[in-house]
Amino acid sequence: MKTISFKQIIKFNSEPHEVYNALMDSKTHSSFTGSKAIIGKNIGDDFSAYEGYITGKNIELVPGKKIVQFWKTTDKGWRKNYFSIIEFVFIKKENGTELQFSHKNIPANITANYAQGWEDYYWKPMKSFLEK
């Protein structure tokens, strides 16, 4: 199967542990997305977001530093048992956090624009939420 991948760098005026917690805490994640999220706290735990549109499993967790997860959606054409990989690396900067994000092994047949989706449904609302 042909796949695509992309990387993004996002800057937050918040500490790395705050950005990490926004992604990994079910209540906080639900608050900034406006949609129910259930996120396990340990390696091997499952997660779901946006009412089950996104699901996956935690592969690597280093609090305040790194998250790696298997990731999939319910989009048409996404194979039932196929997962892409997302990685978040949190780097402390003088004025907050640089988040280095990558999304790997997205099936090329999927027409959804995930790069724009991350911007619209994660980075923009997270910034608003964290910078209140």
C-alpha positions as a Markdown table, in Angstrom:
| # | Residue | x | y | z |
|---|---|---|---|---|
| 1 | Met | 0.0 | 0.0 | 0.0 |
| 2 | Lys | 1.3 | 3.4 | -0.9 |
| 3 | Thr | 1.5 | 5.9 | 2.0 |
| 4 | Ile | 2.2 | 9.5 | 2.6 |
| 5 | Ser | 3.7 | 11.4 | 5.6 |
| 6 | Phe | 4.2 | 14.9 | 6.8 |
| 7 | Lys | 5.8 | 17.0 | 9.5 |
| 8 | Gln | 4.7 | 20.2 | 11.3 |
| 9 | Ile | 6.3 | 22.6 | 13.8 |
| 10 | Ile | 4.0 | 24.4 | 16.1 |
| 11 | Lys | 4.9 | 27.0 | 18.8 |
| 12 | Phe | 3.0 | 27.4 | 22.0 |
| 13 | Asn | 3.4 | 30.0 | 24.7 |
| 14 | Ser | 3.0 | 27.3 | 27.3 |
| 15 | Glu | 5.3 | 24.9 | 29.1 |
| 16 | Pro | 6.0 | 21.5 | 27.5 |
| 17 | His | 4.2 | 19.6 | 30.3 |
| 18 | Glu | 1.1 | 21.8 | 29.7 |
| 19 | Val | 1.1 | 21.0 | 26.0 |
| 20 | Tyr | 1.7 | 17.3 | 26.7 |
| 21 | Asn | -1.2 | 17.2 | 29.2 |
| 22 | Ala | -3.6 | 18.9 | 26.8 |
| 23 | Leu | -3.1 | 16.0 | 24.5 |
| 24 | Met | -2.9 | 13.2 | 27.1 |
| 25 | Asp | -5.5 | 14.2 | 29.7 |
| 26 | Ser | -9.1 | 13.1 | 28.7 |
| 27 | Lys | -10.8 | 16.1 | 30.4 |
| 28 | Thr | -8.4 | 18.7 | 29.0 |
| 29 | His | -8.4 | 17.2 | 25.5 |
| 30 | Ser | -12.2 | 17.1 | 25.5 |
| 31 | Ser | -12.3 | 20.8 | 26.7 |
| 32 | Phe | -10.1 | 22.2 | 23.9 |
| 33 | Thr | -11.6 | 20.1 | 21.1 |
| 34 | Gly | -15.2 | 20.4 | 22.3 |
| 35 | Ser | -15.7 | 16.7 | 21.7 |
| 36 | Lys | -15.4 | 13.7 | 24.0 |
| 37 | Ala | -12.0 | 12.1 | 24.3 |
| 38 | Ile | -10.9 | 9.0 | 26.3 |
| 39 | Ile | -7.2 | 8.7 | 26.6 |
| 40 | Gly | -5.3 | 6.0 | 28.5 |
| 41 | Lys | -2.2 | 7.3 | 30.5 |
| 42 | Asn | 0.1 | 4.3 | 29.9 |
| 43 | Ile | 2.0 | 2.6 | 27.1 |
| 44 | Gly | -0.3 | 0.1 | 25.5 |
| 45 | Asp | -3.5 | 1.9 | 26.5 |
| 46 | Asp | -6.1 | 2.9 | 23.9 |
| 47 | Phe | -7.4 | 6.3 | 23.1 |
| 48 | Ser | -10.3 | 7.8 | 21.2 |
| 49 | Ala | -11.1 | 11.4 | 20.3 |
| 50 | Tyr | -13.8 | 13.3 | 18.4 |
| 51 | Glu | -16.5 | 10.8 | 19.5 |
| 52 | Gly | -14.5 | 7.8 | 18.2 |
| 53 | Tyr | -13.6 | 9.3 | 14.8 |
| 54 | Ile | -10.0 | 9.0 | 15.9 |
| 55 | Thr | -8.7 | 5.9 | 17.7 |
| 56 | Gly | -5.4 | 4.4 | 18.5 |
| 57 | Lys | -2.9 | 3.1 | 21.1 |
| 58 | Asn | 0.0 | 4.7 | 23.0 |
| 59 | Ile | 3.4 | 3.3 | 21.9 |
| 60 | Glu | 5.8 | 5.6 | 23.7 |
| 61 | Leu | 5.2 | 8.2 | 26.4 |
| 62 | Val | 7.8 | 10.4 | 28.0 |
| 63 | Pro | 5.8 | 13.0 | 30.1 |
| 64 | Gly | 6.5 | 16.6 | 28.9 |
| 65 | Lys | 8.9 | 15.3 | 26.2 |
| 66 | Lys | 7.4 | 12.8 | 23.7 |
| 67 | Ile | 4.3 | 10.9 | 22.6 |
| 68 | Val | 4.2 | 8.2 | 20.0 |
| 69 | Gln | 0.9 | 6.6 | 19.1 |
| 70 | Phe | -0.7 | 4.3 | 16.6 |
| 71 | Trp | -3.5 | 6.4 | 14.9 |
| 72 | Lys | -6.5 | 5.8 | 12.6 |
| 73 | Thr | -9.8 | 7.3 | 11.6 |
| 74 | Thr | -13.2 | 6.1 | 10.5 |
| 75 | Asp | -12.7 | 7.8 | 7.1 |
| 76 | Lys | -13.9 | 5.9 | 4.1 |
| 77 | Gly | -11.2 | 3.8 | 2.6 |
| 78 | Trp | -9.1 | 3.4 | 5.9 |
| 79 | Arg | -8.5 | -0.3 | 6.4 |
| 80 | Lys | -10.1 | -1.6 | 9.6 |
| 81 | Asn | -7.0 | -2.9 | 11.3 |
| 82 | Tyr | -4.4 | -0.5 | 9.7 |
| 83 | Phe | -2.8 | 2.3 | 11.9 |
| 84 | Ser | -0.6 | 5.2 | 10.9 |
| 85 | Ile | 1.9 | 6.6 | 13.4 |
| 86 | Ile | 1.9 | 10.0 | 15.0 |
| 87 | Glu | 4.7 | 11.5 | 17.0 |
| 88 | Phe | 4.8 | 14.6 | 19.2 |
| 89 | Val | 8.2 | 15.9 | 20.5 |
| 90 | Phe | 8.1 | 18.8 | 23.0 |
| 91 | Ile | 11.1 | 21.1 | 23.1 |
| 92 | Lys | 11.4 | 23.7 | 25.8 |
| 93 | Lys | 12.0 | 27.2 | 24.4 |
| 94 | Glu | 12.6 | 30.6 | 26.0 |
| 95 | Asn | 9.0 | 31.6 | 25.4 |
| 96 | Gly | 7.2 | 28.3 | 25.7 |
| 97 | Thr | 7.3 | 25.1 | 23.7 |
| 98 | Glu | 8.2 | 24.0 | 20.2 |
| 99 | Leu | 6.1 | 21.0 | 19.2 |
| 100 | Gln | 7.6 | 18.9 | 16.4 |
| 101 | Phe | 4.8 | 16.8 | 15.0 |
| 102 | Ser | 4.9 | 14.0 | 12.4 |
| 103 | His | 2.2 | 11.9 | 11.0 |
| 104 | Lys | 3.5 | 8.8 | 9.1 |
| 105 | Asn | 2.1 | 6.1 | 6.9 |
| 106 | Ile | -1.2 | 7.6 | 6.0 |
| 107 | Pro | -2.9 | 5.5 | 3.3 |
| 108 | Ala | -2.4 | 7.5 | 0.0 |
| 109 | Asn | -5.9 | 6.6 | -1.1 |
| 110 | Ile | -7.5 | 8.7 | 1.6 |
| 111 | Thr | -8.5 | 12.1 | 0.3 |
| 112 | Ala | -8.8 | 13.8 | 3.7 |
| 113 | Asn | -6.3 | 16.6 | 4.2 |
| 114 | Tyr | -4.9 | 15.6 | 7.6 |
| 115 | Ala | -2.2 | 18.3 | 7.7 |
| 116 | Gln | -4.9 | 20.9 | 7.6 |
| 117 | Gly | -7.0 | 18.9 | 10.0 |
| 118 | Trp | -4.3 | 19.0 | 12.6 |
| 119 | Glu | -4.0 | 22.7 | 12.2 |
| 120 | Asp | -7.8 | 23.4 | 12.4 |
| 121 | Tyr | -8.8 | 20.8 | 15.0 |
| 122 | Tyr | -5.8 | 20.6 | 17.2 |
| 123 | Trp | -3.2 | 23.4 | 17.0 |
| 124 | Lys | -5.5 | 26.4 | 16.7 |
| 125 | Pro | -7.9 | 25.3 | 19.5 |
| 126 | Met | -5.0 | 24.1 | 21.7 |
| 127 | Lys | -3.3 | 27.5 | 21.4 |
| 128 | Ser | -6.6 | 29.3 | 22.3 |
| 129 | Phe | -7.2 | 27.0 | 25.3 |
| 130 | Leu | -3.6 | 27.1 | 26.7 |
| 131 | Glu | -3.1 | 30.8 | 26.2 |
| 132 | Lys | -6.2 | 32.0 | 28.0 |
